[in-house]
Amino acid sequence: MDKENKNYLDKLGQSIKSSVTLKLLSIFVLMLLLLIPIGLVEDVIQERNSLRQQTVKDVSSKWANEQYVYGPILTIPIRKEVLKDEKWVTVEDEVHILPDLFKVRGEVTPKRLKRGIYEVVVYDSQLAFSGSFENLTAYRADLKEYEFLLDDAFLTVHISDLRGIKEKVVVQWNGDSKNIEPGSHISPLVKSGITVKNVLAGDETNSYRFNFDLNLQLFSVWS
């Protein structure tokens, strides 16, 4: 009897080992069991990714994105009287002048900000601008039919994200300190930036020198 039971068990074991259906069923059960830790890992990944995005959002609210800086542009309003339909009307326009001499020196320093287990790469940039506008009388000669409104002339520097300005900007203009105003008065050319007013008020000088420092902070794609 014991021998018959042993033979039966051996045959059953051989049958199980050779059963394709049973093997497939075992593999399917193992796959289902493996889905549990995979799901847990995916939950952790999603949670970490959400925290990562929140970290980037927190930093970006205080630091600027990538920056584009150009200028300065000297803008002088002009006007003239023209005869139209037997009436004299005033035509207004603007002259936009780029510097004859322009120099930029810059230094960029990377830093790492830690937020928990995350790091965000940020940059401090120190930029020094200098240059000059020369021979403005040539423009007046070319547009002699216009009146140049020198008292209303202004300077514009394009800065793509004003949040990145770290320190107060003061423009040295022919040796005088000029405070800036945020925003642009020539939006078709400069969408965002800073403006310096009254740069030519009461001044008939033919050459104008400028210099200013711009300290910007911005963050990159975090790593």
Secondary structure, 3 states (H helix, E strand, C coil): CHHHHHHHHHHHHHHHHHCHHHHHHHHHHHHHHHHHHHHHHHHHHHHHHHHHHHHHHHHHCCCECCCCEEEEEEEEEEEEEEEECCEEEEEEEEEEECCCEEEEEEEEEEEEEEECCEEEEEEEEEEEEEEEEECCHHHHHHCCCCEECHHHCEEEEEECCHHHECCCCEEEECCEEEECEECCCCCCCCCCEEEEECCCCCCCCCEEEEEEEEEEEEECCCC
